[in-house]
C-alpha cells in the first residue's frame, strides 16, 4: 500500500516542480540539485522517508519547542517589562534629581550673580567717586602752585627792600612759615595722589575680575537654564563621547567654586572699604590743608598789614620831622646870614677904630699923648675884638648846627625814601598779589 503510493507521490512532486529555477538560484541552491537528481534517479523508498514514529516525535518536539519558546518569551517579556518599569522609574528619578540639582545650582549661580552685579555697580560708583577725589587733589595742587607763586613773589619782592628795612619783621617770618607749609602740603598732596592712583588700579583690576566672574556666571546660568528645558522629547539632544571623563577631570567641586567666588566677593568688599577710607582721608586732607593754608594766609596778611601800618606811622613821623628840619635849616641859614652881616659890621667898626688909633699914633713928638680919645679908641678896639670873637664862635656853632641839620635832613630823606620803597613793595606789590589768593572752596578742589 505504501509502495504503490510512493511512485505516485514522487511523480506528482516532479510534475509540480517548475522549469523556472530563478527562485531556487536566488536561494543559493545549484541548478542541478532539483530537477535532475530528483527526477532522473529514483532513490530507494526506505532511504527517503521518515518513519511515522519519527514524524510523531518530530511534531512532539516541535510542539514542545514551541511551548518552551512561548514560556521563554513570556519570561523575557515579563523581565523586560519589569526592567523597563524599574529603569523607567530610576531614569525618571535620576533625571528629576539632576533637574532639581541643576535648578538649585542655577539658583545659587543667580544669587551669586546678583551679588557680583551689585558689587560691580558699587565698584563702578566707587571708581567714579575716587576719580572725583583725584580731580579734587589735582585742582588743589593747581591752587597750591598759585599760592606758591604768590608766596615766592612776596619773598622775592621783599628781598629788594633797602638797608635797615631789609629786616626779619613778623610779616617776613610768617611768609617763610607759609613757604614751608606750602612745601609740606605739596608733598602730602603728591603722596595722596600716588595712593589714589594705586587704589584706582586695584579697583579697576578687581572690577575686571568681577565682570569676568559675572560674565562666566551669566553664561553658566544661561547654560543651566537651557539644561532645565531639556528632556527626552527635546530634538537637540545628542550623544557626546568622553563627556563624563572630561567633566570628572576638569570641573571644580561646588565647595571650591563657592570658595573662589566668596574669596573674590570678600576681596572686592575689602577693596571697596579701603577705597572708601581713602576717599575719607582725601577729604580730610583737603579740608585740613585748606584750613591751614587759609589760616596761615590770614596770619601773613595781618602781619603785613601791621607792618605796613607801622611803616606808614614811622614814615609819617619822618616826614613831619623832615619838615621841621627843613624849617630849622631855613631858620639856621637866616641866623647865619644875620650873624655874618653883624660880624661884617663889627669888623668894619673895629677897622674904623683901629684906623683911627693907627692915625693917632702918627702924631709928632709930645703930641702923641694917651689922652681920653686915645684910651677910648683902645677900649673900643678891645670891646669890638671880644664881640667879634663871641660872634665868630656863635657863627661857628650856628654853622655846626646847620651842618647837623643838613646831615639829619639827608638821613631823614634817605629813610623816607626807604620807607616809601618798603610801603610800595608791601602794599602795592605784596598786598595786591595776595588779593588773588585762592579761596577755601578752590583749595578744597571744588
C-alpha atoms as one frame of an Amber mdcrd trajectory, in Angstrom:
protein
   0.000   0.000   0.000   2.822   2.276   0.929   4.944   1.097  -2.048   2.182
   1.663  -4.584   1.564   5.149  -3.357   5.170   6.239  -3.233   5.785   6.433
  -7.006   2.655   8.429  -7.478   3.793  10.893  -4.788   7.221  11.140  -6.429
   5.727  11.784  -9.825   3.445  14.427  -8.528   6.415  16.188  -6.900   8.318
  16.158 -10.193   5.303  17.420 -12.017   4.868  20.206  -9.518   8.460  21.430
  -9.925   8.631  24.474 -12.165  11.068  24.780 -15.025  11.949  28.273 -13.815
  14.823  27.807 -11.370  15.458  31.527 -10.701  13.775  31.330  -7.308  15.940
  28.377  -6.299  19.054  30.055  -7.644  18.206  33.142  -5.609  18.173  30.879
  -2.555  21.701  29.706  -3.250  20.781  26.092  -4.428  22.631  24.688  -7.502
  20.535  24.241 -10.618  21.198  20.549 -10.996  20.115  19.559  -7.434  16.330
  19.648  -8.046  15.140  18.665 -11.476  17.919  16.324 -12.394  18.687  14.491
  -9.147  15.082  14.008  -8.006  13.546  13.168 -11.340  16.454  11.386 -13.017
  17.492   8.895 -10.324  14.791   7.345  -8.249  16.237   6.501  -4.840  15.080
   3.650  -2.703  11.922   4.112  -0.677  13.462   3.278   2.699  16.177   5.846
   2.358  13.910   8.781   1.507  11.029   8.506   4.011  10.834   9.106   7.748
   9.038   6.624   9.901   5.763   7.517  11.466   7.320   7.401  14.905   9.952
   9.800  13.721   7.253  12.032  12.339   5.308  11.936  15.592   8.470  12.560
  17.602   9.365  15.453  15.340   5.930  17.007  15.745   6.018  16.457  19.504
   9.450  18.040  19.758   8.293  20.865  17.573   5.271  21.490  19.779   7.366
  21.207  22.944   9.870  23.575  21.462   7.040  25.974  20.663   5.697  25.736
  24.202   9.169  26.349  25.582   9.549  29.284  23.205   6.243  30.718  24.386
   7.285  30.232  28.007  10.664  31.723  27.423   9.087  34.602  25.514   6.693
  35.236  28.400   9.569  35.186  30.898  11.620  37.511  28.731   8.640  39.777
  28.197   7.998  39.854  31.959  11.631  40.544  32.753  11.848  43.182  30.037
   8.683  44.875  31.197   9.859  44.725  34.785  13.253  46.116  33.785  11.578
  48.799  31.702   9.346  49.785  34.591  12.235  49.699  37.064  14.660  51.539
  34.766  11.981  53.979  33.700  11.339  54.926  37.317  15.057  55.032  38.043
  15.732  57.156  34.954  12.824  59.442  35.779  14.011  59.712  39.360  17.620
  60.337  38.257  16.531  62.921  35.708  14.288  64.569  38.301  17.135  64.637
  40.823  19.513  66.055  38.212  16.919  68.629  37.221  16.403  69.659  40.841
  20.150  69.871  41.407  20.621  71.876  38.218  17.802  74.173  39.350  19.402
  74.517  42.785  22.786  75.263  41.256  21.151  77.715  38.866  19.531  79.476
  41.814  22.894  79.550  43.591  24.573  80.915  40.474  21.824  83.502  40.065
  22.203  84.532  43.715  25.961  84.985  43.382  25.448  86.651  40.013  23.155
  89.196  41.663  25.741  89.748  44.428  28.505  90.184  41.860  26.380  92.596
  39.822  25.724  94.709  42.916  29.418  94.697  43.815  30.290  95.668  40.231
  27.852  98.594  40.418  29.317  99.602  43.783  32.819  99.329  42.335  31.858
 101.459  39.331  30.378 104.108  41.611  33.429 103.915  43.858  35.772 104.353
  40.882  33.776 107.417  39.789  33.912 108.860  43.322  37.626 108.117  43.608
  38.214 109.788  40.234  36.365 112.812  41.633  38.681 112.777  44.657  41.640
 112.557  42.282  40.308 115.569  40.387  39.914 117.454  43.680  43.521 116.715
  44.625  44.722 117.830  41.197  42.713 121.066  41.437  44.071 121.596  44.943
  47.593 121.092  43.579  46.915 123.724  40.921  45.680 126.129  43.620  48.745
 125.261  45.720  51.030 126.172  42.821  49.277 129.549  42.646  49.833 130.022
  46.396  53.481 129.020  45.993  53.890 131.606  43.224  52.277 134.280  45.399
  54.452 133.446  48.406  57.621 133.276  46.297  56.766 136.583  44.641  56.277
 138.244  48.025  59.554 136.895  49.390  61.460 137.934  46.273  59.947 141.418
  46.239  60.603 141.940  49.931  64.228 140.978  49.365  64.530 144.248  47.385
  63.844 146.347  50.475  66.590 148.838  51.224  69.118 148.984  54.051  67.549
 148.963  57.508  64.104 147.941  56.220  65.557 144.681  54.976  64.670 143.161
  58.314  63.192 139.906  59.577  59.902 141.513  60.548  56.808 139.464  61.576
  55.497 139.562  58.008  58.736 138.090  56.709  58.704 135.392  59.388  55.121
 134.396  58.519  55.949 134.353  54.806  58.809 131.942  55.469  56.448 129.776
  57.540  53.909 129.899  54.706  56.524 128.745  52.201  57.464 125.814  54.461
  53.772 124.946  54.904  53.258 125.004  51.130  56.160 122.582  50.664  54.789
 120.273  53.363  51.266 120.241  51.933  52.613 119.835  48.388  54.448 116.675
  49.449  51.292 115.470  51.215  49.234 116.027  48.049  51.794 114.100  45.982
  51.688 111.127  48.363  47.884 111.217  48.472  47.635 111.371  44.671  50.002
 108.405  44.398  47.819 106.434  46.820  44.724 107.343  44.779  46.360 106.101
  41.570  47.369 102.822  43.230  43.860 102.382  44.648  42.306 103.136  41.252
  44.479 100.439  39.672  43.360  97.962  42.347  39.719  98.956  41.899  39.902
  98.556  38.125  41.699  95.232  38.441  39.093  93.871  40.868  36.309  95.326
  38.714  37.673  93.483  35.675  37.823  90.220  37.609  34.305  90.790  38.923
  32.980  91.444  35.434  34.724  88.295  34.154  33.261  86.306  37.038  29.800
  87.776  36.468  30.048  87.024  32.745  31.048  83.427  33.490  28.157  83.059
  35.911  25.772  84.614  33.395  26.842  82.061  30.777  26.629  79.243  33.331
  23.157  80.395  34.322  22.079  80.505  30.671  23.510  77.022  30.117  21.707
  75.626  33.182  18.528  77.402  32.091  18.807  75.586  28.751  19.535  72.323
  30.582  16.412  72.745  32.680  14.364  72.816  29.475  15.907  69.609  28.073
  14.086  66.260  28.221  13.871  63.088  26.152  11.475  64.789  23.753  13.838
  67.686  23.019  15.104  67.459  19.423  18.547  68.956  20.132  19.805  66.232
  22.498  22.662  64.036  21.255  25.438  61.763  22.449  28.783  63.260  23.467
  31.802  61.000  23.750  34.089  61.236  26.793  31.902  63.962  28.361  31.847
  62.170  31.721  35.602  61.716  31.733  36.187  65.365  30.800  33.751  66.519
  33.495  35.459  64.431  36.163  38.909  65.678  35.169  38.239  69.407  34.582
  35.295  70.517  36.702  35.703  72.129  40.120  33.776  70.913  43.110  30.963
  73.063  44.471  32.886  73.946  47.682  35.886  75.009  45.582  33.630  77.062
  43.309  31.927  78.691  46.280  35.293  79.317  47.937  36.678  81.054  44.826
  33.522  83.120  44.381  33.317  84.038  48.051  37.028  84.913  48.137  36.618
  87.261  45.165  33.495  88.789  46.708  35.245  89.374  50.052  38.311  90.789
  48.284  36.067  93.189  46.363  34.341  94.269  49.577  37.721  94.829  51.226
  38.952  96.879  48.270  35.723  98.894  48.372  36.211  99.589  52.081  39.838
 100.611  51.524  38.792 102.895  48.668  36.049 104.448  50.818  38.524 105.028
  53.649  40.998 106.588  51.206  38.300 108.962  49.928  37.546 109.929  53.517
  41.260 110.527  54.101  41.442 112.638  50.924  38.522 114.796  52.040  40.093
 115.176  55.486  43.484 116.064  53.946  41.886 118.644  51.663  39.865 120.179
  54.479  42.747 120.396  56.953  45.181 121.622  54.295  42.759 124.309  53.126
  42.168 125.479  56.711  45.898 125.528  57.469  46.748 127.406  54.291  43.916
 129.865  54.744  44.825 130.393  58.397  48.489 130.984  57.542  47.472 133.339
  54.734  45.364 135.350  57.178  48.294 135.443  59.594  50.592 136.687  56.826
  48.072 139.303  55.718  47.625 140.553  59.294  51.386 140.694  59.890  51.920
 142.543  56.607  49.063 144.949  57.375  50.520 145.701  60.800  53.987 146.180
  59.401  52.590 148.451  56.697  50.732 150.434  59.345  53.859 150.719  61.488
  55.902 151.709  58.453  53.319 154.312  57.497  53.363 155.755  61.014  57.146
 155.832  61.063  57.216 157.309  57.581  54.731 159.998  58.593  56.812 160.782
  61.661  59.904 161.000  59.461  58.087 163.318  57.068  56.995 165.530  59.930
  60.481 165.565  61.384  61.890 166.286  57.958  59.597 169.267  57.611  60.780
 170.583  60.972  64.400 170.005  59.990  63.886 171.824  56.720  62.232 174.654
  58.641  65.093 174.752  61.102  67.553 174.705  58.251  65.880 177.798  56.835
  65.969 179.483  60.218  69.576 178.444  60.677  70.509 179.821  57.297  68.816
 183.134  58.151  70.558 183.213  61.508  73.909 182.550  59.928  73.242 185.318
  57.419  72.369 187.728  60.192  75.463 186.758  62.137  77.647 187.251  59.099
  76.200 190.691  58.494  76.665 191.665  62.138  80.195 190.315  62.129  80.942
 192.244  58.964  79.600 195.422  60.546  81.657 194.789  63.671  84.679 194.111
  61.521  84.174 197.441  59.809  83.660 199.202  63.176  86.831 197.557  64.504
  88.680 198.510  61.377  87.454 202.104  61.799  88.630 202.229  65.422  91.935
 200.607  64.542  92.401 203.036  61.633  91.708 205.978  63.981  94.105 204.596
  66.544  96.720 203.982  63.909  96.366 207.504  62.590  96.703 208.992  66.096
  99.982 207.094  66.528 101.336 209.215  63.726 101.117 212.395  65.846 104.606
 214.029  66.206 106.687 214.247  69.379 104.993 215.169  72.521 101.651 215.434
  70.748 101.366 211.672  70.811  99.791 211.592  74.261  97.462 208.953  75.804
  94.528 211.246  76.138  90.939 210.232  76.681  90.289 209.820  72.970  93.299
 207.505  72.758  92.051 205.459  75.660  88.548 205.383  74.242  89.810 204.082
  70.906  91.906 201.433  72.636  88.898 200.358  74.713  86.675 200.343  71.612
  89.079 198.122  69.681  89.258 195.653  72.600  85.498 195.573  73.008  84.956
 195.042  69.297  87.544 192.252  69.274  85.772 190.493  72.165  82.429 190.891
  70.451  83.810 189.575  67.173  85.291 186.588  68.943  81.948 185.888  70.562
  80.040 186.319  67.309  82.516 184.187  65.387  82.062 181.419  67.969  78.319
 181.800  67.610  78.726 181.652  63.859  80.785 178.507  64.237  78.125 176.973
  66.438  75.406 178.033  64.018  77.243 176.512  61.098  77.912 173.345  63.070
  74.219 173.121  63.932  73.350 173.836  60.333  75.631 171.004  59.220  73.965
 168.713  61.734  70.562 169.719  60.393  71.705 169.063  56.858  73.001 165.657
  57.855  69.735 164.913  59.665  67.829 166.063  56.626  69.855 163.766  54.412
  69.299 160.832  56.750  65.595 161.586  57.057  65.248 161.906  53.316  67.078
 158.613  52.787  64.993 156.863  55.414  61.817 158.358  53.983  62.812 157.018
  50.592  63.468 153.603  52.154  60.072 153.652  53.874  58.328 154.632  50.656
  60.095 151.770  48.881  59.034 149.359  51.623  55.454 150.602  51.527  55.390
 150.235  47.754  56.655 146.636  47.980  54.325 145.590  50.793  51.166 147.469
  49.883  51.367 147.769  46.104  53.115 144.503  45.233  52.534 142.052  48.078
  49.047 143.010  49.176  47.746 143.321  45.642  49.139 139.985  44.554  47.917
 138.340  47.747  44.423 139.572  46.889  44.429 136.774  44.283  44.941 134.124
  46.987  42.637 131.120  46.239  39.519 130.720  48.353  38.798 127.769  50.633
  36.438 126.217  48.074  39.158 126.240  45.447  41.629 124.767  47.946  39.054
 122.010  48.596  39.131 121.164  44.888  35.628 122.401  44.100
